[in-house]
Amino acid sequence: MIIGVPKEIKNNENRVALTPAGAKELTKHGHTVYVQSSAGEGSGFSDEKYAGAGATILPDIAAVYSIADMIIKVKEPISQEYSLIREDQLLFTYFHFASYEPLTRAMIANKAVCLAYETVEKPDRSLPLLIPMSEVAGRMAVQQGAKYLEKPLKGRGILLGGVPGVPPGRVLILGGGVVGTQAAKMAAGLGAEVTIMDVNLQRLRYLNDIMPANVKTLMSHEYNIRELIQTHDLIVGAVLIPGAKAPHLVTRDMLKDMRPGTVVVDVAVDQGGCIETCRPTTHEDPTYIIDDVVHYCVANMPGAVPYTSTLALTNATLPYAIQLANKGWKKACKDSSDLKLGLNIINGDVVYQGVAETFNLPLHDVNSFLN
């Protein structure tokens, strides 16, 4: 199979979808890998490294799209890329369709095969291609939140860990999944007083067992959320419904109950956000203020630490990419229930329930495409 790796062009997105080591593995299986010139530079991988691993360097993004059977990316295609995508071309990347209708409509129109990292799902309901970036984003949420709590950045002027004789800051985490767990670990490690909320009592029991003493667990519902936002300094939105839009747990009217300088970090912003007033921002312009509450809503947070993120992502995606290349997407998805759940749009038809429901589109049976 011919595999293409374009350079990411989303604002301040420095990750790349494949490391030179990944390119080497694919070429060892007999596949041809084309990488756009300078695609890996932001992550610390030179064109020479890719060439040394057996990849061929192409000069521009159009050349990569025009030649590849499968495009491997990090972030969803943006408008400049829509016209480059061909019918029947396989795109293997994060899509987050439910959060952006124009992207969904564009992929339907160009009749590509869209296999989304974020909905590849194992039988135990874990999301193997979302986990590594969720781990990065969860840890970064606290790192960034701690920074924006500083007074020059319009925060409350709180040091999360406190100092002897001064109480630590308080962190509220909405969601006890991968993002929430990693955020809680980071906040606890800084010495903050942490509360992590979830609707799953079994998950709360697990977190209660593994977390240090400065992390408390609490059942998530509107009453508890309204109570806690009044006294917490940093609020991290860490809710995920695979392939669907995140619910608004913090609504617009709740901002008035927060203290001035409170910071909210919505990691779920690329799925629509679980804080109603959040809208996607960029690393270039990451925050804005509503009702004296600082909002940090960068949609590609791991892009700020691209070396770590690229290695972590390739570790997870490469085994699946090899399956897709070795077998072709139809047989690979037929043989792997994980990959089959990653299929969102096939040749203009929506095959993932969350996407169909979000935009009121017809839902087609994915199995009818795998024969």
DOLOPA-955631 format. One record per residue (C-alpha): x, y, z; residue in three letters. Coordinates in steps of 0.001 Angstrom, whole numbers, plus 500000, padded with zeros to 6 digits. Layout:
BEGIN
XYZAla;...
This chain:
BEGIN
500000500000500000Met;501079503592499401Ile;500976505556502652Ile;501134509349502857Gly;502113511488505844Val;501287515174505267Pro;502531518032507389Lys;499927519214509871Glu;498672522712509041Ile;496343523398511948Lys;497413526401514037Asn;500528525562516091Asn;500139521834515487Glu;503687520523515650Asn;502959516811515913Arg;503410514405513032Val;501443511200512516Ala;504397508863512022Leu;507922508744513429Thr;510895507580511328Pro;510781504343513337Ala;507144503885512284Gly;508038504544508663Ala;510754501902508923Lys;508289499299510218Glu;505841499969507387Leu;508546499722504730Thr;509725496445506288Lys;506235495106505537His;506689496047501876Gly;504720499287501875His;505737502598500329Thr;505796505613502636Val;505734509201501369Tyr;506349512021503860Val;505859515701503129Gln;509034517717503457Ser;509515519141506990Ser;506470517235508298Ala;508443515967511281Gly;510523519036512068Glu;508164520335514745Gly;508518517051516598Ser;512268516882516178Gly;512433514480513210Phe;514312515648510121Ser;513658514692506498Asp;516994512885506573Glu;515760510651509391Lys;512701509650507356Tyr;514763509067504228Ala;517150506932506248Gly;514173504877507436Ala;513124504158503858Gly;510518506873503285Ala;510417509133500231Thr;510190512885500813Ile;507689514856498722Leu;507782518639498379Pro;504225519636499257Asp;500938518495500734Ile;499177518138497375Ala;501791515649496204Ala;501248513492499288Val;497451513431498956Tyr;497582512747495225Ser;499711509614495502Ile;498611507927498745Ala;496066505148499206Asp;496057505814502963Met;496687509174504601Ile;497887509038508206Ile;497407512303510089Lys;497176513671513604Val;494370516224513403Lys;491253516380511282Glu;491607517828507774Pro;490951521565507657Ile;489246523437504838Ser;492407523826502724Gln;492727520041502597Glu;489143519151501667Tyr;489703519449497916Ser;492835517272498085Leu;491005514221499442Ile;489907511659496863Arg;487006509242496667Glu;487900505865498248Asp;491022507325499886Gln;491478506060503445Leu;492052508745506094Leu;493311507499509441Phe;493341510370511958Thr;491455512149514730Tyr;488216513515513280Phe;485865514453516162His;483070514809513607Phe;480315515472516145Ala;481886518803517080Ser;482049520292513556Tyr;479388519843510913Glu;481287521438507971Pro;483993518764508285Leu;481366516027508381Thr;479625517404505287Arg;482937517763503444Ala;483972514162504108Met;480543512945502989Ile;480867514977499800Ala;484320513742498822Asn;483371510108499542Lys;486537509235501431Ala;486834506389503939Val;487171508050507331Cys;488563505936510147Leu;488717507975513354Ala;491323507347516018Tyr;488938508485518743Glu;486298505796518102Thr;488602502788517700Val;487438500781520689Glu;488512497572522385Lys;486025494989523744Pro;486611496349527268Asp;485342499765526031Arg;488803501361526245Ser;489879503710523451Leu;493467502735522619Pro;494192505557520172Leu;492656508257522342Leu;494363507147525553Ile;497908508407524819Pro;496758511897523870Met;494271511928526742Ser;497147511123529080Glu;499109514068527690Val;496112516427527722Ala;495101515481531262Gly;498551516252532600Arg;498793519442530542Met;495391520652531778Ala;496764521068535278Val;500089522430534039Gln;498304525121532016Gln;495658525733534658Gly;498327526322537290Ala;499985528871535012Lys;496805530808534252Tyr;495936531019537947Leu;498796533526538172Glu;497622537113538656Lys;499466538621535628Pro;497474536168533493Leu;494192537283535152Lys;493930534299537492Gly;493195534365541222Arg;496859534533542154Gly;496856531026543613Ile;499807528657543930Leu;498180525249543597Leu;500501523544546063Gly;500341526309548648Gly;503259526769551070Val;503682525994554776Pro;501080527965556694Gly;499009528677553579Val;496328526292552258Pro;496781524783548774Pro;494630525573545788Gly;491538523532545016Arg;491062521622541755Val;487726520220540569Leu;487875517579537833Ile;484704516675535932Leu;485125513111534682Gly;487097510177536041Gly;488346508671532780Gly;491864508820531403Val;492001512630531196Val;490518513087534657Gly;492778510479536236Thr;495929512011534767Gln;494811515515535743Ala;494156514345539293Ala;497605512750539519Lys;499282515950538377Met;497243518204540663Ala;497761515892543617Ala;501483515765542906Gly;501619519564543085Leu;499985519379546494Gly;496558520741545538Ala;493323519725547184Glu;491577517715544433Val;487998516579543912Thr;487259514246541005Ile;483637513688539944Met;482057510978537818Asp;478644509381537286Val;480071505858537545Asn;480187504697541164Leu;482417501748540316Gln;484934504120538733Arg;484818506355541812Leu;485558503357544032Arg;488570502525541889Tyr;489856506095541971Leu;489298506288545705Asn;491531503231546117Asp;494429504365543931Ile;494599508108544528Met;496583509783547320Pro;494916511259550375Ala;494584514754548898Asn;492190513462546189Val;488522513047547083Lys;485829511467544904Thr;482261512683544537Leu;479234511637542533Met;478661513951539594Ser;475312515694539277His;474151519279538912Glu;473682519955542612Tyr;477206518890543544Asn;478744520731540593Ile;476956523963541522Arg;478182523647545105Glu;481827522952544297Leu;482431525524541566Ile;481950528226544197Gln;485022527153546166Thr;487438525674543607His;490196527589541844Asp;490759525372538792Leu;488009523404537034Ile;489021520775534479Val;486429519467532010Gly;487335515850531268Ala;484109514308529989Val;484027512035526945Leu;481209510284525116Ile;482968508411522285Pro;482102509853518879Gly;479384512125520247Ala;479118515677521540Lys;480043516227525179Ala;477216517273527548Pro;477323520744529130His;477944520097532820Leu;478891523703533584Val;476317526046532096Thr;476522529744531298Arg;474587530789534380Asp;477010528953536686Met;479858531373535932Leu;478348533979538248Lys;478842531570541153Asp;482595531234540519Met;485093533576542141Arg;486847536119539882Pro;490035534632538483Gly;488804531052538559Thr;490321529096535656Val;488426526539533567Val;490276524162531255Val;487950522224528941Asp;489823519232527541Val;486559518095525921Ala;486458521173523672Val;487294519122520559Asp;484060517197521192Gln;481991520336521707Gly;483087520974525297Gly;481481520139528649Cys;481618523782529771Ile;478963525709527856Glu;480977528916527505Thr;484013527166526043Cys;484904527571522379Arg;488032526260520640Pro;491133528402521038Thr;494704528004519808Thr;498149527840521384His;498738531266519835Glu;495739532790521606Asp;494748530208524242Pro;492479532059526682Thr;489593534487526968Tyr;487567535783529898Ile;483819535669530518Ile;482389536988533801Asp;485932537227535212Asp;486465533487534651Val;489557532577532613Val;488764530015529885His;491572527861528441Tyr;490107525826525577Cys;492927524827523224Val;491609522034521008Ala;494994520411520348Asn;496706520684523711Met;499204517844523081Pro;500484519795520066Gly;502411521993522493Ala;504614519049523521Val;505033517417520100Pro;508076515261520751Tyr;506388513450523645Thr;503004513386521903Ser;504260512081518557Thr;506128509208520167Leu;503142508321522357Ala;500705508498519439Leu;502803506398517057Thr;503267503754519761Asn;499488503339519761Ala;498549503850516095Thr;501323501935514340Leu;500021498383514996Pro;496653499410513540Tyr;498247501213510597Ala;500190498050509776Ile;496978496000509846Gln;495268498463507512Leu;498213498504505125Ala;498763494743505136Asn;495127493732504675Lys;493412496761503168Gly;490820498620505237Trp;487906496295504468Lys;489576493063505587Lys;491358494771508482Ala;488077496154509806Cys;486297492867509239Lys;488982491027511203Asp;489281493621513974Ser;486278494804515954Ser;488512497609517294Asp;489120499046513830Leu;485537498479512649Lys;484291500829515371Leu;486716503436514063Gly;484843503706510767Leu;482710506867510788Asn;482040507709507117Ile;482446505411504119Ile;482072506682500548Asn;479606509379501561Gly;477567507326504052Asp;477672507801507831Val;478223504498509658Val;478822505734513210Tyr;475752506292515369Gln;477030509294517340Gly;477754511254514164Val;474436510360512528Ala;472459511381515613Glu;474325514660516114Thr;473500515932512617Phe;470273514000512008Asn;471809512027509136Leu;470879508546507917Pro;472835505780509659Leu;474115502978507438His;475167499500508528Asp;478956499359508530Val;478928495626507834Asn;477368496177504410Ser;480622497843503311Phe;482944495074504494Leu;481952492260502143Asn;
